[in-house]
Structures are given as structure tokens and as C-alpha cells.
Amino acid sequence: KTAKRSAAGGQTHILCSTPSDFSVDLARSLLRDAGVHLYTPAYCTVHADNRFIYVLSERDQTVNITMQQPATCRNIFTNQIYKNQKNISCEMAAGTCVVLKYIKE
């Protein structure tokens, strides 16, 4: 039902012949296979750049934020500092967000 084909130039093309069977778990698996870094578990919206990571949770859940490499960040709402962390865990209610600001050392 789903095929993955790598093309020239390092690009990865994902083809799905039955969109009705396309689940969140399948999408995340395909993204991982394509080399996309997934910062959070399912049901989160993530915006990230070289200054901030913004995470919005759709559900009440423990959100484990996985950095691409260890980094020092500050939660801009609580001022909590996460020093040289690769994984940051946050208890989040549905509809709430966490904004982490990178601190350059």
C-alpha cells in the first residue's frame, strides 16, 4: 500500500496508494525514514528554528521534546533552564504550549 523510493540528488519520494489507510503512525514512520527529525510525539505542533522551539499539544500528555543535539534552552514562561539537554520532558494540557529559547554558550 505504501512504497518508498529514493531518487538521485539525495531526495526521498514517498508514495501512498491508499490515503484512507494513511495514519499518524504511518506518516511519522515515513517521515523518520525520509530523515526528518521528529521533536515530539504525535499530536503536537512544532515550530523550530535556530532561536526557538515552540510546541503546542493537542492532548493532555507528557511531551518529550527531543533535540537534534544537546543544547541549553530556557522555557520563556517558567524561566527554567535546561543545560546541555538532548531530551526535555514537559507535562502539557491540551491547547497549551511550551516555548524554549536556545541559549548560546
C-alpha positions in Angstrom: 0.0 0.0 0.0 2.9 2.3 0.7 6.2 2.5 -1.2 9.4 4.5 -0.6 11.7 5.3 -3.4 14.9 7.3 -3.2 15.8 9.4 -6.2 19.0 11.0 -7.4 20.3 14.1 -5.6 19.5 12.7 -2.1 15.8 13.4 -2.4 13.3 10.9 -0.9 9.9 10.4 -2.5 7.1 8.8 -0.6 4.2 7.3 -2.5 0.9 6.2 -0.8 -1.7 4.5 -3.0 -4.4 4.2 -0.3 -4.8 7.5 1.5 -7.7 6.2 3.6 -5.1 3.9 5.4 -2.7 6.7 6.0 -2.4 7.0 9.8 -0.5 9.3 12.1 1.8 6.4 13.0 2.4 5.6 9.3 3.1 9.3 8.5 5.6 9.6 11.4 7.3 6.3 10.3 7.7 7.6 6.7 9.0 10.9 7.9 11.6 9.2 10.1 12.6 7.0 7.1 13.0 10.1 5.0 15.4 11.6 7.5 13.1 14.1 9.2 13.9 14.9 12.8 10.8 14.5 14.9 11.0 16.7 18.0 7.9 15.4 19.8 5.4 12.5 20.0 2.2 12.6 17.9 -0.5 15.2 18.4 1.9 18.2 18.8 2.6 21.1 16.5 6.2 22.1 16.4 7.9 25.3 15.0 11.6 25.3 15.3 14.5 27.5 14.1 17.9 28.5 15.3 16.5 30.6 18.1 13.3 28.9 19.4 11.4 25.7 19.7 7.6 26.1 20.0 5.5 23.1 20.9 1.7 23.1 21.1 0.0 20.0 22.4 -3.4 18.9 21.1 -3.9 16.5 24.0 -3.2 16.2 27.8 0.1 14.3 27.7 3.7 14.2 28.8 5.6 15.7 25.9 9.2 14.5 25.5 11.0 17.1 23.3 14.0 15.5 21.6 16.6 18.0 20.4 18.8 17.2 17.4 21.8 17.5 19.6 22.4 18.5 23.2 21.5 22.2 23.8 20.9 24.7 26.5 17.5 26.2 26.5 15.3 28.4 28.7 11.5 27.9 29.0 10.3 31.5 28.3 7.2 31.1 30.5 8.8 29.5 33.6 12.4 30.7 33.1 13.6 27.1 33.8 17.0 26.4 32.3 17.7 23.1 30.6 21.5 22.9 30.4 23.1 20.8 27.7 20.0 18.6 27.3 19.0 16.3 24.4 15.6 15.4 25.9 13.3 17.7 27.8 10.0 16.4 29.3 7.0 18.7 29.9 3.6 17.9 31.3 1.1 19.6 28.9 -2.6 20.1 28.9 -4.5 20.2 25.6 -4.2 23.5 23.9 -1.1 24.7 25.8 2.3 25.4 24.5 6.0 25.5 25.6 8.4 27.9 24.1 12.1 27.1 24.5 14.7 29.7 23.6 18.2 28.4 22.8 20.9 29.9 25.0 24.3 30.2 23.2 27.1 29.2 25.5 
